[in-house]
Amino acid sequence: MHSGIVIAIIGAIPALVTAVVSVALNNRVIRIELEAVKDRLDRLEDKADKHNNFMERIALLESNNKAAWRQIDEMKANIHELQDFHK
């Protein structure tokens, strides 16, 4: 082999090792950050589920409130009818 080729190969080895190590470290950092993002996303999903459940409960309460007011109005009407009947 020519000595120039051997010197080029020997010179390229540290650059190659540096590149491989750099890529491996970057991949590790990316995996750690991705895990953190997934955790945050899970927490946000939990909050969204709680919020959606809250909104469903509010809608149910509003519906029950309307029904209760209807019953109160019916009772008032019945009371007025009974009062008029007893006069």
C-alpha positions as CSV (number, residue, x, y, z in Angstrom):
1,M,0.0,0.0,0.0
2,H,1.0,3.5,-0.5
3,S,2.0,5.3,2.6
4,G,-0.3,8.2,1.7
5,I,-3.3,5.9,1.8
6,V,-2.3,4.4,5.2
7,I,-1.8,7.9,6.6
8,A,-5.2,9.0,5.3
9,I,-6.9,5.9,6.8
10,I,-5.1,6.5,10.2
11,G,-6.1,10.2,10.1
12,A,-9.7,9.3,9.2
13,I,-10.2,6.9,12.1
14,P,-10.4,9.6,14.9
15,A,-12.8,11.6,12.8
16,L,-15.0,8.5,12.3
17,V,-14.9,7.6,16.0
18,T,-15.8,11.2,16.9
19,A,-18.7,11.2,14.5
20,V,-20.0,7.8,15.8
21,V,-19.7,8.9,19.5
22,S,-21.3,12.3,18.7
23,V,-24.3,10.6,17.0
24,A,-24.7,8.1,19.8
25,L,-24.7,10.9,22.4
26,N,-27.1,13.0,20.4
27,N,-29.5,10.0,20.1
28,R,-29.3,9.5,23.8
29,V,-30.2,13.1,24.5
30,I,-33.0,13.0,22.0
31,R,-34.4,9.9,23.6
32,I,-34.3,11.5,27.0
33,E,-36.1,14.6,25.7
34,L,-38.6,12.6,23.9
35,E,-39.4,10.6,27.1
36,A,-39.9,14.0,28.9
37,V,-42.3,15.2,26.1
38,K,-44.2,11.9,26.3
39,D,-44.6,12.3,30.1
40,R,-45.8,15.9,29.7
41,L,-48.2,14.8,27.0
42,D,-49.6,12.0,29.3
43,R,-50.2,14.6,32.0
44,L,-51.9,16.9,29.6
45,E,-54.1,14.0,28.4
46,D,-55.1,13.3,32.0
47,K,-55.9,17.0,32.6
48,A,-58.0,17.0,29.4
49,D,-59.9,13.9,30.5
50,K,-60.6,15.5,33.8
51,H,-61.8,18.7,32.1
52,N,-64.0,16.8,29.7
53,N,-65.5,14.8,32.6
54,F,-66.1,18.2,34.4
55,M,-67.9,19.6,31.4
56,E,-70.1,16.5,31.1
57,R,-71.0,16.8,34.8
58,I,-71.8,20.5,34.3
59,A,-74.1,19.7,31.4
60,L,-75.8,17.1,33.6
61,L,-76.2,19.5,36.4
62,E,-77.7,22.1,34.1
63,S,-80.1,19.5,32.8
64,N,-81.1,18.5,36.3
65,N,-81.4,22.1,37.3
66,K,-83.9,22.7,34.5
67,A,-85.9,19.7,35.5
68,A,-86.0,20.8,39.1
69,W,-87.2,24.2,38.1
70,R,-89.9,22.7,36.0
71,Q,-91.0,20.6,39.0
72,I,-91.0,23.6,41.2
73,D,-93.2,25.5,38.7
74,E,-95.6,22.6,38.5
75,M,-95.8,22.5,42.3
76,K,-96.5,26.2,42.4
77,A,-99.2,25.8,39.9
78,N,-100.7,22.9,41.9
79,I,-100.6,25.0,45.1
80,H,-102.4,27.9,43.3
81,E,-105.0,25.4,42.0
82,L,-105.5,24.0,45.6
83,Q,-105.7,27.5,47.0
84,D,-108.3,28.5,44.4
85,F,-110.2,25.3,45.1
86,H,-110.4,26.0,48.8
87,K,-111.6,29.6,48.4
